[in-house]
Amino acid sequence: MLSALVRLSLNHARLVALAACILLIAGGFTLTRANYDVFPDFVPAQAEVQTEAPGLSADQVEQLVTRPVEQTINGAAGVQSVRSESIQGLSLVKVTFREGAEPYRARQIVAEALTEAAASLPAGVGPPKVSPLTSSTMDLLKVGFTSEKLDPQALRDFVQWQLRPRLMAVPGVARATIYGGSVRRIEVRVNPEALAARNLSLDDVLKATQTSTALSGGGFIDTSEQRILVEPRAQAAGVADIAATPLAPAATPNGAPGAIVHIGDVAEVVEAPAPDFGDAVIMGQPGVLISLSSQYGANTLKVTRDVEAALAEMAPALKSQGIVMSANLHRPANFIETALKGIMDDLLIGAVLIAIILFLFMRNLKTVLISFVSIPLSLLATVMVMDRMGLSINTMTLGGLAVALGVVVDDAVIDVENIVHRLRERPADVSAAEIILRASLEVRSPVIYATLVVALILVPVLMMHGLQGAFFAPLALAFILSTLISLAVAIIVTPALSLIFLQKTHLPDEPRLLIGLKNWHAGLLARICDRPNGLFLISGVVSLLAVIGLFFFSGELLPSFKEGHFVLGVSAQPGTSLSVMRRYGESISQDLLAIDGIASVEQQIGRSEGGEDTWGPEKSEFHVELKPNLSGGKQDKVEAAIHKVLDGYPGLQTEVLTFLGDRIGESLTGETAALAVNIYGGDPDTLAATAEQISAELSKLKDAGDVKVQTPPSTPSVRIDIDRAAAARHGLTPVDILSAVQSAYEGVTAAQIYRNDRSLDVAVTLPNELRQSPEAVSELLVRGTDGSMARLGDIARVTLAESRTLISHNGGRLLETVTANPDPDAVARVTKEAQTAISTHVRLPAGVYLEYVSVADDANRARNELLLNTGLAMVGIIALLTLAFGSGRAVGLIVASAPFALVGGVIAVALTGASLSLGSLVGFVTLIGVAARNAILLLAHTRQLADEGHEWTPATVIRATQERVTPILMTALVTALGLLPLAFGTGQAGREIQGPMALVILGGLITSTLMSLVVLPAMIWRFLPQKK
């Protein structure tokens, strides 16, 4: 079959060349429209369910809203975990589905389950809503707006009603969340004294307000000739129409109807800002922030540029309104562009270096072209296949292509080198096509087996699960696809191009330097084959030490990413107001902006309506964008300076993360931290006390980083306990009293007014001055059914108390969490020290138990999974090699040669002081494949010479090795030079994973080449005698 395929290629050589050109053009076109991202989607299918519960405390939200929603979702198909957070007025349930679940199907399952839950929720609670499906990193762009001309309401109006709809219309935008400014609404501020004087209640005003504006269809009138629409218009135009709305007249003391009273007689009707849930500080000034999230699977670069185009369209309108826009407060596309450009530059530089090496060895432009063209053909074909599979081009897929460069070009180099060798010896009566056919087939079988082995050794990486699988599987897939495609190129394209360009070309002899090197190498091998035992002993001991050394390196799952962006968590004591947090934010922002290297700072405080965070006003998050093109070392210095600034605010609880570190930590531990201690039990106060003890122990540990109790302590509250007997004497039910309290302090939305493209809520509440004094709560007047007025203090016990602001669940269990953020290479050690310290010094109350969740655990699981799967892959490789060679000794030699390749990788890790990341382990796995490939090709060539009748002597083994010197050296050099730019870029943006992997492979290439050219030939001579 191979013979027929190669012959077909030679018979239609020009057609094959044309097809190759078309493939190059199609691949280039694919590159222009492919989906680009920094990383693959690494978060499993998730859904967030938000339920608004106005007026309810965190305890009430947990019991009445969160638990019913949780219980319904827990029974849904494919659900892996359910976590929830309950705060005042809001329930948030986060559902994670099992690995491999289809995101849209997962959301459908949740939506169907929620129809059952909605029916069981209390009156006044909004319907559960599933948040939009977003990408793994969620953030697309954060844009800030400030103005000295507009007040907070006008600024918010512009962003919410003019800018947001334009941005949401951009394809690929999933959500636009707004922080800051003031939401405009109409408030009916009731005067309690005016109500009392007219014997009216808050409920009377609420009912009148609900009828103050209306929309209704009027139907139509059919005449004998036409149909005429009836359009009743009762929509209130503004505050004057609402103020003029009559109240139901109260009865006079003698029972006669009272005078008509209007809403304006007992309340002030004004346009005013609604109570704020959150705020924003932009570049040290109060402003409005809009945070855009991208849809799942969207092309981040394209959507970002489309959004920026839309913002550019709005620029004249912004300028006319006196609004200053800060457009790049957080732009993840910056990291994508920097990372992709860096790796693409590395690929280009590597390719140029490869071309130079090929020319130095081959000294013929045509042979260089034939060998080199396999690189763009294989890589572009791989990109086309991955694009058809719906995969993005990201740093991991590009890293896989970079690692595969050596193998890709080696397939063609082996073919071309053998073709050139045979053409030099071509008899005059044999055609060039026949020589090329024979030469190609001579090396084809061993090359196929060698390529399959290299591909098979990466299958364990492809089969990894969880977050590590999401990261590394695309790298392995890109590597495997490119190597298999390069094999097809070597079988079909390389012979055709050789026939077109080489049949009439004078082929130069080998370079003198290479001939001299071969002569010296032959003498060295002759001496080694005569006395090989010492070399065997040394190589065996060194290989053993290298394998043992792997277990002594510190490990990490993923390195810190130099993305040029930091996320700062800053929290104050519960109960802290938005205005206090805003002042903190303005001061911290100015301090941060003074740091060299920081480009922009924004702070988002509390939560936004419809946002995914369950934060009170005491909690905030800063996003710090660095100036472009900062080196990894400079970013580390900026991070240290940020820590110093935050240390200057001792009353605040702070943490510093990278944005991707934040998202990855949340995916692994459920929190934005590398280590989480989950505390489970039945009593919130007991859990809180235990959490404080654990936090104290973690803070004592060296390198624990920022230690934080995730659930804040209790906050001051006003507690109202109804005296049912006293209420009954006034004809009041608990619902009457609670409704009055909610109207007074929460504000009840009674109606909406529509103005062109926007709507305004109309809320009934008390004047601001009466809502700012806890002591005034007792003075609230509530009217009974008999018309009498009762003070709240007379029908209920009103006291100052402490209430929980946040209640967390995991799997329906009450949860308290303490987190720490050690450096990546210290996580495993800190986790062990934490377990020891807590078990020694913290006595757990009855019914309380702990769960440690650490990225180190995931690193260990990933490492063990990779080693286990690699062992299974080795079984498959041994079976394949046995099929190829039919000799247990030959297979044993190939397997025995692999550990020596690891020696250089271990030395590289030791010399650079790097930790053993998962990327490094993938590099070691790749080295095993490279070493096995070289061994297969050398053993196959040795056997070929023996089959051709050469006597089995050291000279035969030396000759086989000599004829493999050029391709082995070329492969090692082109692979090394292809990876050299990646290795030098270790620690820079986009190379955090691939850099350490490249270092390992570079070091291993040195020892694997020594094994192939020095140790393995002696092993073949000693342990693989041939029948004479």
N, C-alpha and C positions, 0 to 999 in steps of 0.2 A: 504493500500500500504506500509506504514512504517512497519507494522507488518510483511508483507511478505518479505520485504527487510532485516529486522533484522534476521528473521528466516532463510532466505537463507544464510546470513553471518554465522550464528551459525552452520548450516548444513555442510558448507564447510569452517570451521574455518581455517584449515591448508592451504588450497588453498588461502584464503584471506591473511594469514600471508606471504605466499610466494610472492603473488602479491605486498604486502607492501614492502618486501625486494627488489624486482625488481624495484619498483618505487624509492626507496632510491638510488639504484645504477644508474638508469637512470638520476635522478636529480643531482647526483654528477657529472656524465659525462657532463650534460648540463652546470654545473657551470664552467667546464674547458674550454668550447668552446664558452661561451656566449659573447655577445658584452658588454664591460665595458666602462663606461664613467663617468665623474664627475657629469654631469647634463644631463637631457634630452635635445634634440634639442629645443631651446626656441625661435629661430628666425623664423618668417613666411617665406614662399617661396619667394625668392628674385632672382633678376638677375641684373648684372651690365654690362652695355654696354660701351665699350671704343672705341673711334674713334680718331685716330692720324690725326692731321692737321698741318703738318710741316710748320713753318714760320708764321702762323696766330697768331695774338694777342688774348688776352682773349675776347675782344669785338667782334672780327671777329668770333672766335670760337662759341661764344654764338649765334650770329645772323645767321651764315651760316651753323653751324653744329648741335649745341645742340637743338635749337628750332625745326628744321625739325624732328630730332629723337624723341624729346618729343611728338610732335603733332601726330606722327605715333603711338607711344606706348600708348598714352593716350586712344586711341580708342580700344585697345586690350581687349579681354574678361578677366574678373577677376582681373583687375588691381585695387589696392586700392590706391596707392600713387606713384608719380613719383618725385624724387628729382634729381637735377643735379648740377654739378660744371664744370665751364669752365675756363681753364687756357691757357697760351700760348702753342699752339701746341697740346692740348689734351682736349677732351670732355668726361666727365664721367656721365652717367645717371644711377641712381639706381632705380630699379623698385621693389615695394613690392606688393605682391598679397594678396588677401583676405584670412583670416584665413581658414585653411582646404584645401587650394589649393595644388595639387600634384606638388612637385618641378620640376620634369622632364617635365611635361605637361606645366608648367608655362614658362620654358625656351623655349620650342618649340613655344609657342605663341609669345614670344618676337622675336625669330629668324625669324619667318614668317613675322612679322610686319617690321623687319629691311630690308627685301628685297625691300620693297617699298621705305624706307627712303634712302637707298644707292643710288638709281637712281637720287635723287634730290640734292645730295651733290656736292660741287664745284670740279673742276678738281684739282688733286694733293692731295685731302683728301683721307685717307685710308678707307677701308670698315669698318663699325661698327662691332665690335667683342663682343660676349657675353663671359664674364669671366667664368672660370670653376666653377662648383657647389661645394661649400665647406660646412663644418659643421658650427654650430652656433658660435663656438669659433674660427674657421678658423685655428689658429696657431696649428701646430703639433710639430715643432721643429725649433729652430733657432741655426745655427751653424756658428761660425766665423773662419776665416783663416788669419793668419799673417805670414810674412816671411821677414827675413833679407837678404835672398839670392836672391829672385826673385823681379823684379820690378813690379809695379802695373799692367802692361799689362800682364806679364807672369802669375802672380797670378790669375788674372781674367780669362785668357785663361784656366788655369787648372780647375778652379771651373766650368766655363761655359761649356767647351767642354768635360771634362773627368768625373768630379764628378756629375754634374747635370743630365746627361742622366742616370747614374746608379741609382740615387735616384728617378728619375721620373719613373723608371721601377718597383719600389716597389709597389705592389698592395695597393690601398688606398690613395696614394699621388695624390692630385689634381693639385697642382701648386708649383713651386719652383721659388721664386723671388730673384734676386741677386741685392745687393747693394754694391757699392764700387769698388775699383780697376779701371782699365781703359779698355774700349772696344777698341780692336785693329781694325784699319781700314787703308786703303791706301788713303793718301791725295794728291791730285794734287793741290799744292799751287801756284796759278798763280801770276806771277810778272807783275803788271800793266804797268811798264815802258817797259818791253820786249814786251808786247802786243802792246803798243802804237807805239813802234819803227817798228813793223811789220804790223801795221795797222790791228790788229786782236782784237777780243772781247772775253769776258768771254764765250759767247754763242758758239763761235767757238771751244774753248777748251772743253766745255761741250759735244758738238756733237762728237768731236774726241774721247773723253774718253768713250762715250757710245759705240763706235765701236771698242775700243781697245781690247776687249775680247768678245768671243761669244761661244755659244754652239748651235749645230744644228745637227739634224739627216741627214745622207747622203743617206739613202735608202739601196738598195742592187742591185747586179748584178746577173742575172740568166745565168749560162753557160749551156751547154748541159748536164752536169753531177751534178752540185751542185749550191747552192745559196751562194754568197759571200757578206758579209756585207760591206758597205762603211761607214767608221768612220772618218769624218773630225774632226781634233782637232785644234781649234783656241783659246783655253783657255790661257789667259795670265798667265805666271808662277809667276810674281812678278812685282816689281816696274820698273825693267829694260825694260820689254816688254811694259809696258804702256808708259814709257818715250820715247820709240822708235817709238811710233805710230805717223804717219804723220797727220798734220792738213791740211785742205783744203787751198791751197796757196791763199794769199790775192792778189788782183790786184794791179799792180804798178800804179803810177800816170798817165802814158800814156795808161793804159788799158791792158797792156800785163800781162800774168800770172807771178806771183812772184816765188821766189825760194821755194822749198819744206821746210816746217818748221815742226819740230817734237814737240811733247808735252814737251819733256825735254828741248827744247830751250826756252820755255816761262814760264815754271813752274818747281818747285821742286817736284818730286814725291817721297814720303817717307811713310814708315809705321809709324803711329803716333796714339796717343790716340784720340778717338772721344770726342767731347764736352760732359761733364758730366751733367746728370740730378740730380744725387745724389751721396752720398758717405757713408762710414761706418767707425766707429771707434770701434775696438775690444779691450776690456780690456785696454783702454787708448792709443792704437796704431792704426794707419791707417791700414785698412785691407779690406777683402771681407766678406760680410755676405750673407748667403743663408737662406731664410725664407721659410719653407715648410708648406703647408696647406693640411689638410686632406679632403678627399671626404665626401660628405653628407652620413651619415649613416655608415661611416667606424668605425671599432673597434680601438679606439684611442690607447689603450695600445698595441695591436698587431702590428699596423702599426708603432708605435714609436719604438718598439723593432726590427722590421724588418729593419727600416731605420738605426738604430744603428748597426745592423749586417752588413748592406751594408757599413757603414762608417768604421767599423772594417776591412772589406775586403780591403778598400782603404788606410788603415793606412800605409802599407809599401811604397806605392807610394807617399803618403804625406811626409813621412820621407825622402825618397830619394831626393825629390825636395826641402827639407829644409823648409817645411810648418808646422807651428804649428796650431793645430786644437783646438778650444774651443767648445766643443760639447754640452754643456748644458746652453747656454745663456738664453734660455727659453724653458722649457720642461714641458708643461701642464700635461704630464703623471705623474710628481712628485706629483701634487696635487691630481690627481685621485688615485694614489697608496696610498698616505697618508690618504686620505679621506675614501676610501673603506676599507683599513686595519683597520682604527680606528673604523668604524661602524661595520665591521665584528667582530672585537675584542669585541665591546660592545655587539653584539648579542651573542657571545660565552660566555662572562662573565655572561650576563643576563640569558642565558640558564642554566649555572652551578648553579647560585644562585636559579633559579626556581627549579632545581632538589633537591637542599638542602631543600628548603621550603616544597616541596612535601614529602620528606622523614620524615621531622620533624612532619608533620601532619599525614601521613599515616603509617609510621614506618614499611613499608614492601617494599622490593626492587621490587617485582613483580608488585605491584600496582603503584609504582613510574614509573617503566618502561612502563607500559601500558599507563599511563597518559602522560609521557614525550615524547613518540614516536610520539605523534600527532604533536609536534613542527617541527621536521625535515620533516615528511611526508607532512604537510600542506605547509611549506615554500618552500620546493623543488618542490612540485607540482605547486605552484604559479610561481616559477622561470621558470619552463618548459612551462607553459601556456604563460607567458609574452614573453619568447624567441620565441615561435611559432607566436606570434603577431608582431614580429619584433621590440620589445622594448629592450632597453639596461638595464643592471644592473648598477644603479647609486646610488648616495647618497639618492635620493628621494625615489626610490623603496625600498632600504634597510631600510630607515626611516619608510616607511609604514609597512614593515615586523616587525620592532622593536616595533612599537606602537601596532601591532596586537598580539604580543606574549601572552598577558594576556587573550584575547578573545580566541585565538587558543587553549591554554591549558585548559581554563575554560570549553569548550565544553566536553573535555574528562574527566576533573576532576568531573564535575557534574554527568556524566554517571558512572564513576568508584566509586565515593563516594556512590551513590545510590545502585549500584550493591553490593558493600561491605556491606552496611547497610542491604540489603535484604538477602545476603548470611549468615550473622550472625544469622538471624532469620529463616533460611530455615528449614521447616519441613522435617523429614526424608523421607517421601514418595514422595517428589517432587524433580525432577531432577535439577541439577545445570543449565542446559541449559534453562529450563523453568523459573527458578528464574531470570536468566540474561535477558531473553526476557521480562519478566514482568517489571523488574527494569528499563530496558532501555526505554521501551515504556511509563512508568510512567512520566519520565521527558522529553520525546522527544518533545511533542507538545509545551510546554512553551519554551524549548530551541530553537526550530525552529523559533518561533515568536520573541524571544529575539535576535537571531542572525540576522534575517531579519531586525529588527529595527536598530541594530548597523550598518548593511550594508547600509540601506537606509539613515541614518543620514550623511553618507559620500558621498552620491550621489551629493549633492550640490558642494562639492569640486571637484568631478570628472567632473562636468559640467561647471566649470569656464572657461572663455575665455581669450584670449590674453596671455601675458607673464606669468601672474600668473597661468593661466590654464596649460600652457606648463610645469611649474615647479611642481605644486601640483597635477595635475591629475594623474600622475604615482604613487604618494604616495597613493592617494585615491584608485586607481585601485589595487595596491598591497595589501592594507588593506582589501578591499572588497573581492578580490579573495581568500586571505588566510583565511578569516573568513568563507566564503561559503565552501571552501574546507575542513576546519576543521570540519564543520558540517557534511559533507559527511564522513570524517574519523571517527567521533564519532558514526555515524549511522552504518557504515559497519565494520570498523577495530576494534574499541574499544570493542564491544561485542565479536568478534571472539577471540581477545587476552585474554579477561577476561575468556572465556571458557577454553582456552588452559592453562592458568597459575593459575587460581584461584579456579577451581572446587574442587581441593584436597588440597588446601593450608589453613593452619591455619591462620586466620586473627586476628591480635591483636586488643585489645580494644583501644578506643581513649586515647590519652595521658592524664595523670592526670591534667596537667596544663590546657589543653583545657576543661576538664570536670569542673574544678574549675572556669574557665572563664565563661563557660556557666551558671553555677549556680549563679554566681554574676550577670551576664547579665539578667537572669530570674528575679531576685529580683528587679533589676533596672527597667525593663520593667513593672513589676507589679505596682510599685509606679508611673511610668509615666502614665500608662493607667488609673490609678485612678484619676489623676489630670493632663491632658495633655495640658490645655489651655496656660499655661505659656510657655511651650516648643514650641507650635505652634506660639505664638507671637514672641518669640525670633528668631526662624528659619525664619519666614516670613520677619521680619525686616532685618535680616542679608542678606537674599537672595536679597531683594530689594536694599540694599546698595551695594551689589556686582555687580548687573546689572548696577546700576547708575555709580559705580566706573569705569566700562569699558570705559565710555565716557570721562574720565579725563586722561587717559594714552596718552602719545605721541605715534604717530603711524609711522610706516615705512613699505614700501612694502617688501623689502628684506634687510637683514643686510649686513654689509661689510664682504667680504669673506677673510679669512686668508689663502690665497693661496700661500704665500711665494714668490710673484712676484709683482713688481710695474712697472707701465708705466708712464714715465715722458714726458710731452709735453714741449718742449723748443723752443721758437721762438724769432728771432731777428727782427729788422726793415726790411721791404721789400727792396729788392735790395742788401741785405747782401750776400756776395759771399760764395761759398762752402768752400774755404780755411779758411775764418774767422770762419764759423760754425764748421769746423774741429778743429780749435785751441780751440774754446770753449769746444768742445766735449772732447778733450784730457785732458783739465784742470778739467772739471767737473767729468770725469770718474775717474781720480786719487783721487779727493776729496771723491767721493762716495766709492771707493774701500778701503779707509782708515776707513770707518765706520765698527765697529764690527757687524757681522751678515750678511754682504753682500758678496756673493760668486763670482758674475760676473756682468759685466756691458757692454752693447753694445749700440752704437748710430747709428741710420740710419737717414741720412740727405737727404732732398729733396725727389725725387721719383725715382722709378726704371721703366725702360721700361717694360710695361705690368703689373705694380703693380696697386693696387686699390686706392692708395692715390694720390690726386691732390695737391701736395705740391711743393712750390718753394724752392730754395736753402736756404732761410732764416728760414725754418721750419724743426724741427727734433724731433725725438722720442727716448728716452732712455728706454731700457728694463733692469731692475735691478732684478736679481735672488738672493734670500736669501739663506743662508745656510740651510740644511735640519733640520727638527724637531724643528724649533723655535716655542715657544709658542705664543699664540695670543698677550699676553702682550709685549713680546719681539719684535714682528713684529710692534706693535704700536710705540715702542721706535725707531726702525729703521726708520719708516715713519717720525717721528718728526725730526730725524737727517737729513733725506733727505731734508725736508723743510728748515732746517737751512743752508744746503749747497747751495741750490738754491737761498736762500735769499741773499747770498753773491755775486750774479750776478745781480745787480739792473737793468741793461740795457736789461734784457731778460724777456720775458713773459713766465711764467711757470705754470704748473699744475701737480698734483700727483694723480694718480688713481691706483686702482688694475686692473689687466687685465680683470677679469670677470666684474668688475664694469664698465669698459670702454665699453665692449660689450653690457651689459645690458642697460646702459644709452643710447647708440646709438640706441638700439632696441626700447626704450620707447620714447625718445625725438628727435631722429634723429641726436643727437650730443653725444659726449662722456662726458656727464655731467648730473647732476641730475635735473637741472633747465635750461631751454632755453627760452629766450624771442625772438620770431620771429618777425621781422619788415618787413612789406610788403609795397610796393609802386612802383612808376614808374620811379623815378630818383635815380640813384646810389649815387650821391653826397649827396642828401637829406637823404637817408637811412644811409649813413656813418656818417653824422653829428648827426643824431638821435641816432645812436648806441653808439656814444661816450658819449652822455648825459646819456643814460641809464646805460652804464658801470660805469660812475661816481657815479650814485645813488646806484647801486648794491654794489659798493666797500665800501660804507659807512655803509652797514648793518652788524650787528654783526653775525658772524658764516656763512657769505656768501661763505667763502672759496675762491678758485681761480676764479676770474672774468676775462672773456676773450671775446674780440670781435673776432668772428670766421673768418670773412673776413678781411684780412689785408688791411691797407691803401695803397694808390697808391705808385708805385715804379718809379724811374727815367727811362726815355726812350728817345730814339731818334726818333723824329717824322719827317716823310718825306711826304710833300704835293707836288704833282706833278704839275708843271706849264704846262698845256696841250699845250698852244700856243708855248712855247719855245721848248717843246718836239717835236711838229709837225714840227718845222723848221728844226729839225735834222732827220726827218723821223722816229721818235720813237713813239711807242704806249705805253700806261701804262703797258701792259703786258711785253714788252721788258724791261722796267725799273725795274719792280718788280722782274722779273726773275733774272736780274743781281744782284739786292740787296740780294735776297735770296741765290744765289750761293755764293756771297761774304761772308755773315755773318752767315747764317744758315748752308750753305754747302749742295749741292744737290748731292744725291747719284746717280751716273751715271751708275754704273755697279757693279757686284759682281764677286769675284774670289773664286773658290772652292779648298780647300786643304784637301784632304782626308775626314775627318769627320767634317770639319768646313768651314765656309764661311767668307769672308772679304768684307765689303763694300768698294767701290771706290768712293770717294767724291771729288768734285771740290769746292775749296774755296780759300780764300786769306791767305797769311802767317799770323802767329799768331800775329806778331808785328803790322800789319795793322788792326787786329780785336780787338785790345785792346785800341784803342783811339777813343772816340766819335767824336773828331774833324776831323779825317781822313775820315769820311763817306762822306763828301762833295767832297772829291778828287777822289771818285770812278769814273772810266772812263766807259762810255757806248757808244757802237758804233751804229751809225744810219744806215739806209738802204742805204744812199749815201756814206757810207764808212768813214764819218767823225766821230771823237771822241768827246764826250761831257762829261764834268764834271757833276757829279750828282748835285753839287751845282748850276750849270747854268741852269738846267732844272727842278729843284725842290727846295722847301724851306725846308731846314734841320735845325731843332731846337731841343733843349732839352726840354722835357715835362715830365708830370706825367701820368702814365697809371695804370689801375686797373690790379692786378695780378690774381684775383679770382672773378668770378661772379657766384652766387648761385641762384637756382630756387627751388621752392616747388610748385608742381602742375602748373607749367608754370608761376608762379608769381615770380617777382624779390624779392630776399630775402636777408636780413642781420640778423645775429643772434648774440645775446650776451648770454653767458652762465655763470653759477655759479655752484660751487660744495660744497654745505653744507654737513655736516655730515648727515647720513641717518635719525637720529631722529630729525633733525632740518629742514628738507626740507619743511614740511608743513608750519611751522612758517615763514621761510624765504620767501617762495612763497607769502604768504599773505602780509608780510611787503614790499616785492618788488612791488607788485601791488599797494599798498597804496602810496609808495614813488614815483613811476613813474607817477601815475595819478595826484599826487600833484605837482611835481616839473618839469615834462617834458611836454612841450607843443608840441603836434604832429602837424607837417605841414599838409596842405591840401592833401588828398589822401593817407596819411600814416596811417596804422592801425597795431595793435599788436596782437600777439597770445602767450599766456603763456602755455608752455608745461613742466610739472613737473612730476617726479615719484610720488609725493604726490597725484596728480590727479589720477594716476593709482591705487595707494593704496586705495584711497577713492572709486573709482569705483569697485575695487576688493572686498573691505569690504562690500559695499552696495549690490553687486551681491551675495556675500556669505550669507549675512543676509537674503536677499530676497529669495534665493533658499532654505536656511535652513527653513524659514517659510513655503514655499511650501512643503518641505519634511516633516515637522511636520504635515501638513494636511494629507499627505499620511500615516504617522505613526499613527495618530489618527484613520484614517479609518481602518488600519490594526489591531490596538488594539481593536477597536469596534467589528471587526469581531471575534477576539480571545476571548474577555470577554463578549460581548453583554451587557455591563453595562457602562453607561456614567460616573457613579461615579468611577468605577475602572480606566477608562481611565483618568479621571480628577486627580486621585491620582498619576498616573504614570507621567503625565505632570507636576503636581505641585512639584514632587520630583526633577525634573531636575535642576531648578535654584540654589538649595542649593549645588549641585555639583560644581557650578561655584565659590563658595565662596573661596575654597581652591586655585583654580587657580588664582583668583584675588589677594589673599594674597601672593602667590608665586611671581607673577609679581611685586607687590609692594615691597616685601622684597629684591628681587634681583636687584631692580632698572632698570629692563629691560623695553624696550618700547614694545608697542603692535604691533608686527609684524604680517604679514599674517600667519606665522607659529604658532604663539601663538593663533590666532583666530581658526585655524584648530584644535589646542589642545582643545579649549573650545567646539568646535562642537563635538569632540570625547568624551569629558566628558559627554555631554548630552546623547550620545548613551550608555555609560557605566552605568550611573545612571538609564536610562530607562530599561536596561537589568536586573539589579539587582531588580528593582521594579517589573518587569514582572514575574520573577521567584519566588519572595516572594509572590506576589498576587496569582499566579497560585497554589503554594503549600498550601496557606491558604484555597483557594477554594477547593482543593483536600481533605483536612481534613474535611471540612464542608460537602462535598459530601459523605464522608465515614461515616457520622453520628455523628461526634463530635458536641457537643453542642456549640452554638456560645457564647463564653465567652472570657474574656481576656486570660484565660489559653490556649484556642485553638490558638489564635493569637501568644501567647508566644511560644507555642510548634512549630508552623510552623516556627517562626523565629529561634528558637533553632536548628531546623533541617537544617536551611539554614546558620547558623553561620559559619560552617566549609568551605563550598564552597565560601561564600562571603569573608571570611578572606583570604582564599587561593588565590582567584582571585585577591583581592586587593594587596596582598603581592607579588605574582608572577608578576603581571603587574608592580608594583612599582620597584621591583628588576630588572626586564627586562629592564626598562627605566633608572634606576639609573646611569649606565655608561654613557649613552647619556647626562643625565642632568649634571653630573659632568664634562663632556667634553664640555659644552657650551662655545662657543667662539673659540674652536680649529678647525683646518682644517677639513672640511667636516661635522661639527656639527653645523654650524652657523644657519641653519634653524631648524633642528630637536632638538637641545639643548633647545631653549626656549619652543618649543612645549612639550618636555618631562617634563620640569619644571612645566608647566601649568597642565599637566595630573597628575604629582606626587602630587601637592598640591590639586588638585580636588579629587584625590582618597581618601584622608583623609576625606574630608567632605561628599563625596558620600557614603563612608562606614558608617559614622555616621548616615547619612540619612537612609540607608537601615536597620541598626541594632537598631536604637534608635527612630528616628522620625517617619519613615514610619509605623512601627508596631502600634504605637499609632494612627496614622491617619486611618489605616485600621480598628482598633477597633471602632473609633469614627464615621467614615463617611461611612463605608461599612458593615452595619449590614446584616446578612444572614437570610433568611426565616427559621423559626424553623419547 
